Structures are given as C-alpha cells and as structure tokens.
Amino acid sequence: MDIEYLLFLQNLRNSTNNALTPFFENLSLFAVTYLVMVPVFVYWAIDKRRGLYTLASYYLCCGVNAVVKLTACVYRPWIRDARVMPAGDAITTATGYSFPSGHTVTAGPIYGGLAVSAWHWNKIVAVLIGSLAILTGFSRNYLGVHTPQDVAVGLTESIFWLIVMNRIFHYVDEHPEKEDHLLLGAFVFGWLAIAYITFKPYPMDYVNGQLLVDPNKMMNDGYGDIALIIGFAVARYIERRWVGFEASGLKGRGLAVSLAGLVPLYLMIANLRPVLDAALGAHWGHFLYNFILVIYCICLVPALIKLVSEPREARPAESVAAAAEAA
C-alpha cells in the first residue's frame, strides 16, 4: 500500500510535468538547512525561553531519531521497489536509512515549537506555521524518498518531544537546581548513543556482488544528529553558568549583534561541513559541524549580546565632572 501511494504521487508528478517538484524540493531543503535560523533569532532577540524551547525540542528529537533510524535500518523506497523513481536530485540528497523521516523530524519540532510560541499571539499564524511541518513531511512522499509511515512516525516523534520538552521546562522552572542533572544525563546519553550506533550490527545485503547499503555512510547523519544533544548539554551549561544573557529585544546594540550573528551562521551552514568532513572524515566531520553550530547559537553569540547590552560604567572624567557639578 505504501509503495502504491508513492507510485500514485510519481504518476501525478509525471502528468503535471513536475510543475510542483521545485517547490517541494526547496521546502524540504529549507527545513534541513536554514529553518533553524528562525528559532535561533527568536532565542537571541525576541524571547529567550521560547527560542530555547524550540531549539531544545529540535536537538533532542533529531538526536533520538538518529538512534531509532539506525536501529530500524529500513531501506529507502527505491531500494525496496525499483518502480519508485525519486524526483529531481532527491535520490542524491536523501541520505541515511528511510524510517523515520529525518526532514520531518527536523521540520516538526521547529515549526511546531514556533507554532506553540505564536499561539497566544495569533492563532491563525500558529496554525499556518504548524501546517508547514505537515507540508514538509508530505514533500518527502511527493518526492518519492519516504513512505507515509516514515513521515507519520516523524511527525509523531516531533509532537511527542515537544510535549516532553514542555514538561521538562516546567519542571526546571520549579526545580532549577535539577537542570544540571538533566544536562548531564543528556550528555551521557549522547555519548552512549554514539557508541551504540558505532558498534551495533547492521544489515549487510548484497545484490550482484555489490553491498546494497553501506552502514558507514548511513552513520554519518547519526553522528551529526547526536552531536546536537551533546552540544546542547555543553552549551546550555556554559550559558547558564557563565553567560546568563537576556534576549536583546528588537532595538539597540543587542539587536545589531543578533542580526549580525545570523551572517556567520548562514555561512557556516552553507560551507563548513564539507571542510570538516574533508579534514576529519564524514563521521566526526558531521559531529563537529553540528557541535560548533550549537555552541555558536546557544552560548557564543548570547555572550556577545550580553557584552554589548550591559550599560557601560561612567568614565573617570565623566565621574569627576558629575562630582564637581554636585558640589
């Protein structure tokens, strides 16, 4: 049934001369590249807590999904059935195993977290934002790279971790002394997950003497996604202990730093990972890439925002003049 559904969409693409394919390709690409810049800006400039909630949900969901995906080891639809022919270059950009959908697990918690934050401001906007998560999931079906089960489970994971993270945030509000324990647990879980996906057995199926799917290549995204959890545990601890910034607001020097901070983030997203992969290999290149991005977003730019936002002490000459006037 799932393959028949993909073939139906494939026929629809062909009958419309792929009119919608570029839209869905760009929607999918945006979800796993630049979409994260939106909650990052919310965290830096608008509402620290809501931005952090969205980012933490995204990091946790992606990291746990990597473990699920590399445990299930479900092959892509075109491997299961040669009649499935993905659209455009989707077959080259769809890395890793198929179940659950990584694009959906990325889009779900980010769009979902933003929708939760927008709900009290404008319910229509919140619904529109949330619908983008569903549309992104559908795009993976439309492009022929994921089955409906892959997408449905990815959306379910997203909702589940948004709910879990909401409860964690409320728990930490009531018991702030417990946050370090939770961060330590996330840090340990992340390294145990790295060990698990590294040493667990994988399917080694051959067709005409060729290995059907190379597990080493499948682990690349897993290392990167799990790095999000490890990086968040480290970055949040640093920010909480030694930075303690407040969102800059939409004015002043803090906003200037927030806007300027998006430029290096964009450039790193666009260019950094291939450099690290070439230097360290794809496993640790993917890992360090995401680790650096999380450190940059969660504690480095916030430290700069705090630095420029704090009121400057009066200069000595100014102090002397003020004292003279008072006398």
C-alpha positions as CSV (number, residue, x, y, z in Angstrom):
1,M,0.0,0.0,0.0
2,D,2.8,2.5,0.9
3,I,4.6,1.8,-2.4
4,E,1.4,2.2,-4.4
5,Y,0.8,5.6,-2.7
6,L,4.3,6.7,-3.8
7,L,3.7,5.4,-7.3
8,F,0.4,7.4,-7.4
9,L,2.3,10.6,-6.5
10,Q,5.0,9.7,-9.0
11,N,2.4,9.5,-11.7
12,L,1.0,12.8,-10.5
13,R,4.4,14.4,-10.9
14,N,4.8,13.0,-14.3
15,S,1.4,14.0,-15.5
16,T,2.0,17.6,-14.4
17,N,5.4,17.7,-15.9
18,N,6.9,18.1,-12.4
19,A,5.3,21.5,-12.0
20,L,5.3,21.3,-8.2
21,T,8.6,19.4,-7.8
22,P,10.9,22.5,-7.4
23,F,8.5,23.9,-4.7
24,F,8.7,20.7,-2.7
25,E,12.4,20.3,-3.2
26,N,13.0,23.8,-1.9
27,L,10.6,23.3,1.0
28,S,12.5,20.1,2.0
29,L,15.9,21.7,1.6
30,F,15.0,24.8,3.6
31,A,13.8,22.6,6.5
32,V,17.2,20.9,7.0
33,T,19.4,23.9,6.2
34,Y,18.3,27.4,7.1
35,L,15.0,26.9,9.0
36,V,16.9,26.6,12.3
37,M,17.9,30.3,11.9
38,V,14.4,31.3,12.8
39,P,14.2,29.9,16.3
40,V,17.9,31.0,16.8
41,F,16.9,34.6,16.1
42,V,13.9,34.2,18.5
43,Y,16.2,33.0,21.2
44,W,18.7,35.8,20.7
45,A,16.4,38.8,20.1
46,I,12.8,38.1,20.9
47,D,12.1,35.6,23.7
48,K,14.9,33.6,25.1
49,R,12.7,30.9,26.8
50,R,10.5,30.3,23.7
51,G,13.5,30.2,21.4
52,L,15.3,27.8,23.7
53,Y,12.3,25.6,24.0
54,T,12.1,25.2,20.2
55,L,15.8,24.6,19.8
56,A,16.0,22.1,22.7
57,S,13.0,20.2,21.2
58,Y,14.6,20.1,17.8
59,Y,18.0,18.9,19.2
60,L,16.5,16.2,21.3
61,C,14.1,15.0,18.6
62,C,16.8,14.8,15.9
63,G,19.3,13.0,18.3
64,V,16.9,10.4,19.4
65,N,15.6,9.9,15.9
66,A,19.1,9.0,14.8
67,V,19.1,6.1,17.3
68,V,15.7,5.0,16.1
69,K,16.7,5.2,12.4
70,L,19.9,3.3,12.8
71,T,18.2,0.7,14.9
72,A,15.4,0.1,12.4
73,C,17.7,0.2,9.3
74,V,14.8,0.5,6.9
75,Y,15.8,0.8,3.2
76,R,14.7,3.6,1.0
77,P,11.6,3.1,-1.2
78,W,13.5,2.8,-4.5
79,I,15.6,0.0,-2.9
80,R,12.5,-1.8,-1.8
81,D,10.8,-1.4,-5.2
82,A,12.7,-0.4,-8.4
83,R,9.5,1.2,-9.8
84,V,9.9,4.1,-7.4
85,M,11.9,6.8,-9.1
86,P,12.6,9.9,-6.8
87,A,12.1,13.3,-8.3
88,G,15.0,15.5,-9.4
89,D,18.1,15.1,-7.3
90,A,16.2,13.9,-4.3
91,I,17.9,10.5,-4.6
92,T,21.3,12.1,-4.0
93,T,20.2,14.4,-1.2
94,A,18.3,11.7,0.7
95,T,21.0,10.2,2.9
96,G,20.7,7.6,5.6
97,Y,18.1,5.0,6.1
98,S,14.4,5.7,5.5
99,F,12.5,5.3,8.7
100,P,11.6,7.7,10.3
101,S,11.9,10.8,8.0
102,G,14.8,13.0,9.1
103,H,13.4,16.0,7.3
104,T,10.1,15.6,9.1
105,V,11.8,15.2,12.4
106,T,13.7,18.5,11.7
107,A,10.8,20.5,10.5
108,G,8.3,19.1,13.1
109,P,9.8,20.4,16.3
110,I,11.0,23.7,14.8
111,Y,7.7,24.6,13.1
112,G,5.8,23.1,16.0
113,G,7.8,25.0,18.6
114,L,7.3,28.2,16.7
115,A,3.6,27.5,16.4
116,V,3.3,26.9,20.1
117,S,5.0,30.2,20.8
118,A,2.8,32.0,18.3
119,W,-0.5,30.5,19.6
120,H,-1.1,33.2,22.3
121,W,-0.2,35.9,19.8
122,N,-2.2,34.9,16.7
123,K,-3.8,31.5,16.4
124,I,-4.2,31.7,12.6
125,V,-0.5,32.4,12.2
126,A,0.3,29.5,14.6
127,V,-1.9,27.1,12.5
128,L,-0.2,28.2,9.3
129,I,3.3,27.7,10.9
130,G,2.3,24.3,12.2
131,S,0.9,23.3,8.8
132,L,4.3,23.8,7.3
133,A,5.6,20.8,9.3
134,I,2.9,18.6,7.7
135,L,3.6,20.0,4.3
136,T,7.3,19.3,4.6
137,G,6.5,15.8,5.6
138,F,4.3,15.4,2.6
139,S,7.0,16.8,0.4
140,R,9.1,13.7,1.3
141,N,6.3,11.5,0.0
142,Y,5.8,13.6,-3.1
143,L,9.5,13.5,-4.0
144,G,9.5,9.7,-3.6
145,V,12.1,9.4,-0.9
146,H,10.0,8.4,2.1
147,T,6.9,6.3,2.7
148,P,3.9,7.6,4.5
149,Q,4.9,5.6,7.6
150,D,8.3,7.3,7.6
151,V,6.6,10.7,7.7
152,A,3.8,9.8,10.1
153,V,6.2,8.5,12.7
154,G,8.4,11.5,12.2
155,L,5.5,13.8,12.9
156,T,4.5,11.7,15.9
157,E,8.1,11.9,17.3
158,S,8.0,15.7,16.8
159,I,4.8,16.1,18.8
160,F,5.9,13.7,21.5
161,W,9.2,15.6,22.1
162,L,7.5,19.0,22.0
163,I,5.2,17.8,24.8
164,V,8.1,16.2,26.7
165,M,10.3,19.3,26.4
166,N,7.4,21.5,27.6
167,R,7.1,19.4,30.7
168,I,10.8,19.4,31.3
169,F,10.8,23.2,31.1
170,H,8.0,23.5,33.6
171,Y,9.9,21.0,35.9
172,V,13.1,23.1,35.7
173,D,11.1,26.2,36.4
174,E,10.0,24.6,39.7
175,H,13.4,22.9,40.4
176,P,16.1,25.0,38.8
177,E,18.8,23.1,40.8
178,K,17.9,19.9,38.8
179,E,18.8,21.4,35.3
180,D,22.5,20.4,35.6
181,H,21.4,16.8,36.3
182,L,19.3,16.8,33.2
183,L,22.1,18.3,31.1
184,L,24.5,15.7,32.4
185,G,22.0,12.9,31.6
186,A,21.7,14.3,28.0
187,F,25.5,14.5,27.7
188,V,25.9,10.9,28.8
189,F,23.1,9.7,26.7
190,G,24.6,11.3,23.6
191,W,28.0,9.5,24.1
192,L,26.3,6.2,24.8
193,A,24.2,6.7,21.6
194,I,27.4,7.4,19.6
195,A,28.9,4.2,21.0
196,Y,25.7,2.3,20.2
197,I,25.4,3.3,16.6
198,T,29.2,2.7,16.1
199,F,29.4,-0.8,17.3
200,K,25.9,-2.3,16.7
201,P,25.4,-4.7,13.8
202,Y,23.9,-3.5,10.5
203,P,22.3,-5.3,7.6
204,M,24.9,-6.4,5.0
205,D,22.8,-7.2,2.0
206,Y,24.4,-7.7,-1.4
207,V,23.0,-7.5,-4.9
208,N,25.1,-8.8,-7.8
209,G,28.2,-8.8,-5.5
210,Q,27.6,-5.1,-4.5
211,L,26.8,-4.1,-1.0
212,L,23.3,-2.7,-1.1
213,V,23.7,-0.1,1.6
214,D,27.0,0.9,3.3
215,P,26.4,1.2,7.1
216,N,29.4,3.5,7.4
217,K,27.7,6.1,5.1
218,M,24.4,5.6,7.0
219,M,26.1,6.6,10.3
220,N,27.3,10.0,9.0
221,D,24.0,11.7,9.7
222,G,23.6,9.8,13.0
223,Y,26.9,11.2,14.3
224,G,25.8,14.7,13.3
225,D,22.3,14.4,14.8
226,I,23.5,13.0,18.1
227,A,26.1,15.8,18.3
228,L,23.1,18.2,18.7
229,I,22.2,16.6,22.1
230,I,25.8,16.6,23.3
231,G,26.4,20.1,22.0
232,F,23.3,21.4,23.7
233,A,24.2,19.9,27.0
234,V,27.6,21.6,26.9
235,A,26.4,24.9,25.5
236,R,23.4,25.3,27.8
237,Y,25.6,24.6,30.9
238,I,28.1,27.3,29.8
239,E,25.3,29.8,29.0
240,R,23.5,29.1,32.3
241,R,26.7,29.2,34.5
242,W,28.7,32.0,32.9
243,V,26.7,33.9,30.4
244,G,23.1,34.3,31.6
245,F,22.1,36.7,28.8
246,E,18.6,38.1,28.1
247,A,17.1,38.4,24.7
248,S,18.3,41.6,23.1
249,G,14.9,42.9,22.1
250,L,14.1,44.5,18.7
251,K,16.2,47.6,19.2
252,G,19.7,48.7,20.2
253,R,23.1,47.2,20.1
254,G,21.9,43.8,21.2
255,L,19.6,43.6,18.1
256,A,22.5,44.6,15.9
257,V,24.6,41.7,17.3
258,S,21.7,39.3,16.8
259,L,21.2,40.3,13.2
260,A,25.0,40.3,12.5
261,G,25.3,36.9,14.2
262,L,23.0,35.4,11.5
263,V,25.6,36.1,8.8
264,P,28.3,33.8,10.1
265,L,25.6,31.2,11.0
266,Y,24.4,31.3,7.4
267,L,27.9,31.0,6.0
268,M,28.7,28.1,8.4
269,I,25.6,26.2,7.4
270,A,26.4,26.7,3.7
271,N,30.1,25.9,3.8
272,L,31.5,24.4,7.0
273,R,30.5,20.8,6.9
274,P,32.4,19.8,3.7
275,V,35.6,21.3,5.1
276,L,35.3,19.4,8.4
277,D,34.4,16.2,6.5
278,A,37.5,16.5,4.4
279,A,39.7,17.1,7.5
280,L,38.2,14.6,9.9
281,G,36.2,12.1,7.9
282,A,32.4,12.2,7.5
283,H,31.6,10.7,10.9
284,W,33.5,13.2,13.0
285,G,33.1,16.0,10.4
286,H,29.3,15.8,10.7
287,F,29.7,15.6,14.5
288,L,31.9,18.6,14.9
289,Y,29.9,20.7,12.4
290,N,26.7,20.4,14.5
291,F,28.6,20.7,17.7
292,I,30.1,24.0,16.6
293,L,26.8,25.4,15.4
294,V,25.1,24.6,18.7
295,I,27.9,26.2,20.7
296,Y,27.7,29.3,18.5
297,C,24.0,29.6,18.8
298,I,23.4,28.7,22.4
299,C,26.3,30.4,24.2
300,L,28.8,32.3,22.0
301,V,26.5,34.9,20.3
302,P,24.5,35.2,23.6
303,A,27.8,36.1,25.4
304,L,28.3,38.9,22.8
305,I,24.8,40.1,23.1
306,K,25.2,40.4,26.9
307,L,28.5,42.1,26.5
308,V,27.2,44.9,24.2
309,S,23.9,45.2,26.0
310,E,25.2,45.8,29.5
311,P,25.3,49.5,30.5
312,R,28.8,50.9,30.4
313,E,30.2,52.3,33.7
314,A,30.8,56.0,33.8
315,R,34.3,57.0,32.6
316,P,36.6,58.6,35.2
317,A,36.4,62.0,33.5
318,E,32.7,61.9,33.4
319,S,32.6,60.9,37.1
320,V,34.8,63.8,38.1
321,A,32.6,66.2,36.2
322,A,29.5,64.9,37.8
323,A,31.0,65.2,41.2
324,A,32.0,68.8,40.5
325,E,28.5,69.7,39.4
326,A,27.1,68.2,42.5
327,A,29.4,70.3,44.7
